């Protein structure tokens, strides 16, 4: 069934959408499978909610705002996706586009100080409200009104459909669509040649059989046994029960010159990514000998070499592979080799999925 979404800024204009009345089902990617597992492990946690809050100053065209958001959801199937299990396997369930409601919460009658506090509390509450990955939707929007010319647009998505890289894409597309609508122009965005579900199908087709088995054998060997806890020096004791209550990251100054050493001696001359060298630095320079396996999320930009993304990376997606540096450090020579990435046996970043 063909649907049309009318552009309120253009008289008689519409955007055609080719959607079936029936949902489409595709295999989930490995990244989505990991996030599904984590959601089942901690069903009452909002740790994987991705929240964006954008302050909008000046006269707001609410119709253009709503149309722009719905146009983004229409063009990106991942934002219309929920998840379920079929024959023991996780699948993506892509629904036809239905207009997204954008409720307005009005704080404009409160005093200037009170409305800021109230708006911040409302944004936090929205960011921590749980998603149901089976029923969706996995994107929510609230428009907080602070005054006639000041609003805060709050978007919350689950990490299974959106990551930090995707947030930049959403912001860029929203700006382009809003400006076009305000100017009475149609959408300037080109149709997408590929959707995230296409990538998941490709990934599942490639990463199976001998290719998958080789990686599983490697990492089972590298990470077998009891994984050690890497006690990094911190300004407070490690909590007995893990919590996601943290603070904004601050620049790190290493008094023993670790940062300068990693950057100058290893990363820059060898052309290695800074993130990779930093993780190696933690593995190789932490006090004591023995096995350690520090890890770090690997950003999607790594796959593009810093260039503009194309294909599945040019749209919202779940890309949360982890970079693991599994090393057994004994003595200063081994420590130097790990930091420099010269040891074949470190397993630093090899065979990542």
Rosetta blueprint (number, residue, H / E / L):
1 X L
2 X E
3 X E
4 X E
5 X E
6 X E
7 X L
8 X L
9 X L
10 X L
11 X L
12 X L
13 X L
14 X E
15 X E
16 X E
17 X E
18 X E
19 X L
20 X L
21 X L
22 X L
23 X L
24 X E
25 X E
26 X E
27 X E
28 X L
29 X L
30 X H
31 X H
32 X H
33 X H
34 X H
35 X H
36 X H
37 X H
38 X H
39 X H
40 X H
41 X H
42 X L
43 X L
44 X L
45 X L
46 X L
47 X L
48 X L
49 X E
50 X E
51 X E
52 X E
53 X E
54 X E
55 X E
56 X E
57 X E
58 X L
59 X L
60 X L
61 X L
62 X H
63 X H
64 X H
65 X H
66 X H
67 X H
68 X H
69 X H
70 X H
71 X H
72 X H
73 X H
74 X H
75 X H
76 X L
77 X H
78 X H
79 X H
80 X H
81 X E
82 X E
83 X E
84 X E
85 X E
86 X E
87 X L
88 X L
89 X E
90 X E
91 X E
92 X E
93 X E
94 X E
95 X L
96 X L
97 X L
98 X L
99 X L
100 X L
101 X L
102 X L
103 X E
104 X E
105 X E
106 X E
107 X L
108 X L
109 X L
110 X L
111 X L
112 X H
113 X H
114 X H
115 X H
116 X H
117 X H
118 X H
119 X H
120 X H
121 X H
122 X H
123 X H
124 X H
125 X H
126 X H
127 X H
128 X L
129 X L
130 X L
131 X L
132 X L
133 X L
134 X L
135 X L
136 X L
137 X L
138 X L
139 X E
140 X E
141 X E
142 X E
143 X E
144 X E
145 X E
146 X E
147 X E
148 X L
149 X L
150 X E
151 X E
152 X E
153 X E
154 X E
155 X E
156 X E
157 X E
158 X E
159 X L
160 X L
161 X L
162 X L
163 X L
164 X H
165 X H
166 X H
167 X H
168 X H
169 X H
170 X H
171 X H
172 X H
173 X H
174 X H
175 X H
176 X H
177 X H
178 X H
179 X H
180 X H
181 X H
182 X H
183 X L
184 X L
185 X L
186 X L
187 X L
188 X L
189 X L
190 X L
191 X L
192 X L
193 X L
194 X L
195 X L
196 X H
197 X H
198 X H
199 X H
200 X H
201 X H
202 X H
203 X H
204 X H
205 X H
206 X H
207 X L
208 X L
209 X H
210 X H
211 X H
212 X H
213 X H
214 X H
215 X H
216 X H
217 X H
218 X H
219 X H
220 X H
221 X H
222 X H
223 X L
224 X L
225 X L
226 X L
227 X L
228 X L
229 X L
230 X L
231 X L
232 X L
233 X L
234 X L
235 X L
236 X L
237 X L
238 X L
239 X L
240 X L
241 X L
242 X L
243 X L
244 X L
245 X L
246 X L
247 X L
248 X L
249 X L
250 X L
251 X L
252 X L
253 X L
254 X L
255 X L
256 X L
257 X L
258 X H
259 X H
260 X H
261 X H
262 X H
263 X H
264 X H
265 X H
266 X H
267 X H
268 X H
269 X H
270 X H
271 X L
272 X L
273 X L
274 X H
275 X H
276 X H
277 X H
278 X H
279 X H
280 X H
281 X H
282 X H
283 X H
284 X H
285 X H
286 X L
287 X L
288 X L
289 X L
290 X E
291 X E
292 X E
293 X E
294 X E
295 X E
296 X E
297 X E
298 X L
299 X L
300 X H
301 X H
302 X H
303 X H
304 X H
305 X L
306 X L
307 X L
308 X L
309 X L
310 X L
311 X H
312 X H
313 X H
314 X H
315 X L
316 X L
317 X L
318 X L
319 X L
320 X L
321 X L
322 X E
323 X E
324 X E
325 X E
326 X E
327 X E
328 X E
329 X E
330 X L
331 X H
332 X H
333 X H
334 X H
335 X H
336 X H
337 X H
338 X H
339 X H
340 X H
341 X L
342 X L
343 X L
344 X L
345 X L
346 X L
347 X L
348 X E
349 X L
350 X L
351 X L
352 X L
353 X L
